[in-house]
């Protein structure tokens, strides 16, 4: 029996957030998520997976958000064929106690764990999950007619990644538009502060990585700045090196229908803050003028970076190398974990789909 209507809006301490008033081109229907009920469908998916039922209590969550082409419309190649299945819905879930979470899900949904490691128990799953990017993924989970891939991360690891960029994995995803589904009281304050720090740092890094002279003589288009920010967590990503990620990924993220508005909503408050400090001039259309050739401006922007990246002192090449080093290590380990988390055949299936997506986009170029 399905849980009560009130129960569907509550999973332990994780309170579901109200959907935004604007649709912002969300998609979760027969194609991706694209109607005013999209947020409600994400809530329903999460509730069916982890909410209370007649035979199981709710599994506590700290926060959850949706992302990717199954949640936001992107350019050609990500939308499903008219007669094909809808794209997979990607979720990231933060939990206070990963071992307890995995123990509960192994009991309630044992089929979610396909890798041989699952038989080693929740403690082993947690240890592997916290390696690399710090996320354990369960892909190809069926919720009704929808395929879902959810990643589980320790909330404390997410907050550290947001503030220190020690992995730039979940932090990288949260530098791009996401759909917040729920956030617990305990996690809310710390997560909001960490997320704000992450966005400020991402904006500063995006400005510092712009080509020399950008934004000095003529306003820098908002799309170019957004693309610079979107590229942060892809610098050094092994999936791009081996063709397992779309080569047009960054362009798709910032230029798809509805994307410019989502990016502006995320970063305009922080741009206005930098404008108030005299570091740039912001136009109504979102374009930016900044004298990024001035050492004083670059040094001020570098102060917004996580401490371990401030040693670059705003130097473009050094910052780029520092970012690539972190992303290369976390993405390589996270990719290697795929066979352990998805199982041999699940890992092969997932890799096949990723390579096929990248290959289709190359053929269209």
N, C-alpha and C positions, 0 to 999 in steps of 0.2 A: 504494500500500500504506500502511496506517495505521502511524504510528510505534509503537515498542515501548511496553509499559506503563510502563516506567521513564521513557522519554522524555516521556510525557504528564504526568509530574509534575516536569518541569524545562524551563524556557524560558530558556536562557542563564543570567543571574544572578538571574532572578526565581524564587524558591522558593515553591511553593504552600503556603498556610497550611492547617492542619488545620481541618476544619469544627467549629463549636461543638457541644457535646454536646446542647444543646437545639435543637429544630427552629426555634423562633421564627417559625413560620408562613411559612417560605420557600416559594416556589412556582417550580418550573421544570419542569413536566411538560406534559401536554396542555393544561392551563390555564396559569396562571403557574407558578412553581416551588414545589412543595408536598409534597415527600417527603424522607425522610432522604438520598436520593441527589442532592438539589438542588445542594449544593456540588460534588459530583463532576461534575454536568452543566455547571456553570459552568467548571470546570477543563477539561472536554472541549471546550467551545466555544472557550475561549481557546487550547487546544492545537491544535485543528484549524485555527485561523486563523493562529497564529504559531509553533507548535511545529515541531520538525524532521520532515522527511519524506525519502523516498528521493531526491527531486530538489532539496530546498531545506534549507538549514541553519535553525536556530531564529533568529527575529528577536528581538534582546534587548529586554527590558522591565525597567523599574525597579519598577513596582508596578501593580496592577490591582484594581478593585473594581466590584461590581454594585450597581445601585440602581433605584428606580422601581417601577411597578406590574407589570412583568413579573418582578420578583424578589420583591417583598413584596406580600402581599394588601392591597388597599385597599377602600374602600367601593364601593357600587353605582356602576356607570358605568365602572369600570376593568376589571372581569372580562369575559372574552370571552363572547359568546353561545354556548350549547351547541353549535351547529353552525358557529360561526365560528372563525377562526384564534386561536391563543393570542396574548397581548400581546407586544409587542416587548421583548426583553431589552436593557437599557441598561447599558453598560460605560464606565468611564473608565480609560484606560491612561496611565501616566506613563512617559516614556522619557528617557534621558540625552541622546540626540542625535536630535531630531525629523527633521532632514534625512535622516540615514542610515535612520531607521525608514521614512519615506515612500518613499525610494528602494527599499528592500527590498520594501515592500508593493506599490508600483506595478509592480514586476517580477513578484511572485508572484501578486498579486490585482488586476490592472489594472481589473477591473470594479467594484471598491469605490469608485473615484473617478469620479463622474458629471459633475462640473462642468467647464466649459471651462478652468478654471484648472489642472486636472490636467495638461493638455498643456504647461503652462509649466514643469513639472518640480518635483522635490521641494523645492528651495530656495524657490520661489514659494509652494508649499503651506505650508511652514513659516512664512514671513513672515505670510501671511494667518491661519494657524492661531493664531499668538501674539497676534493683535489681539483686541479685545473681551474676551470671557471667557477667552481664552487656550486655546481648545480647537478642534481640527479634528474635525468629526463626519462619519463615514461611515455613513449610515442605510440601512435596507432590505437589509442584507447577509444572505444566506441561509446558514445552517449547518444542514444537514439540513432538518428541517421547521420550524425556528425562525428567525424574523426577529430580527436583531441590529442595534443601533445602537451603534457604539463611537466614543468621543471620545479624541483623542490630545492630550496636553499635555506640555510640557517639565517634567521633574521639578522643576527649579529654580524654574519659574514657580509650580508648585503649592505648594511650600514657602513661597515668598514670599507667596502669597495666603493661606495658612493663618496666617501670622504677622503680616501687615500689612493684610490685607483690602483690597488695592489693587484687586481686581476683585469679590470676594465671589461668585465663580462656582463654581469647584470647592470652595472653602472652604465656601460655602453648602450644597453637596450633602453635604459631609462633616460638617456640623453635624447632619445627620439620619441615621437608620440606613442602613447600607450593608452589603454582604457583601464582606469582604476576600478576595480570591482568591489573590494572591501579592504578595510584597515581596522585593526583592533585598537582599543584605547591605549594599551601599553606601548604598542609599536608606533602609534600615530605621531606623537611629538618628535621622537627621535628620527623617525623615517622622514617626516616633513622637513626637518632641519637638514638632514643628510641629503635629501633630494634637492633642496634649494642650493646647497653648497656644490652639488654635482653639476647642476645647470649653470651656475655662475662660472665654475671652472671650465666647463665645456665651451661656453661662449668665449671666455678669454682665450682658451687654446685655439678655438676656431679662428679668432681674429689674428692670433700670432702666427698661424700656419698659412695665412693668405699669401699669395705671391708678392714679392717685393713691389712696393708702389701701389698696391691695391687700395682703393678708397681714399687716395690723396688728391689726385687731380679731378676725379669724377666720382660721384656716389657709387658705392658698391651695391649691386642688386641684392635684395634679400635672399634670393635663391642661391646665390654664390656663397653667401655667408652660411646659410643653412647646410649647403653641401659640405663646406669645410668642417662644420660641427659633426655632421653625419659620418664623415670619414675617420673620425678619431679612433673609433673602436674597430675599424677595418684595416688600419695600418699594421702590416705584419701578419694579418689573419691567414693562417695556412689554408683555409678553405678557398680563398681567392687564388692563392698560389697554385692549387691543384685543380682549379676549375669546379669546385664543389659549391660555389656560390655565384650568383648572377653577377657578371662583370658590370652590368648597368644598375646594380643595386642602389648605389648612392643617388643617382639621378632619379630613379623611381621613387625613392623615399621622400624626396623634396618636391617633385613636380607632378605627382599623380593628382587626380581630382580631389580637391579638399585638403591636400597636404600643405600648401602654403599657409592656409588659415590655421591649421593645427600648429605648425612651427612658430608662426607669429604669436599665437596665444601662449606658447611655452616660453618664448625668449624675449618678447617685447618688454615685459617689466624689468628684466635684467639689463636690456639695452638702455632703457630710460634711466636706470640707476647709473650706468656708465656715462651717460650723457650728463647727468647731474654732477658727476665728478670731473667733467671737462675732458673726458678721454675720447669722445666721439660726438658726432652730430647725427641725429636720427630724423629721417624724413617721414612724412605721413604714410608714404607707400612702403615703408620698411627698409628703404635703402639707407646706407650708412656712409658717412665720411669720417675718416680717421687718419691721422698722420702716423701711420705705423712704421715710418722710417725713423721717427724720433726715439732715441734710446729711453728717454724718460717715460714715454707712453708705454713702451714695451715692458719696462721694469714694473710699472704700476699694474699692468695686466697680469704679469707673471705672479703677482702677489695673490691672485685669486686661484692659482693652481694648487693642487695638493702639495704638501711640504716636500715630498721626494722629487717633485718635478720643478720646483722653484730654482734649483741649481742651474737650470738652462738659462736663467736670467732673460727669458724672452727670446733667446736665439732660436730661429726657426728650425735650422737643421738639427740642433741638439735636442730640441723638444720633440721633433718628429722621430728621431732615433730612440729617444726614451720611451715614447708611446709604443713604437713598433716592438721594442724589446719585451714590454709587458704583455702586449696582445699576442705576440708570437708564442710565448710560453704558455699562456692560459688557453689559447685556442688549440694549440697542438695537443695538450693534455686532455682538454675537453673532448676533442675529436677522437682521440685514442680510447676514451672511455665509452664511446658509442657501442662497441661490441659487447662490453660488460653490462651496459644499462639496457640496451635494446635486444640483446641476444644476437647470435651470429646472423640468423636470417633477417631479423628485424633491422640490424645494422646495415646489412647488405641492401635491404629494401629501401631504407632511408637514404643511404648514400646514392643508390641508383636514381632515386627521384631528384635529389639535389643536383647530381651531375646532368641529368636529363634536362632539368630546368635551365641550367647554365648553358648547355649546348643549344637548346632551342633559341635562346636569346642571341647567341653568337651567330646563328644562321640567319636571324632577322636583321642583323646589322648591315 
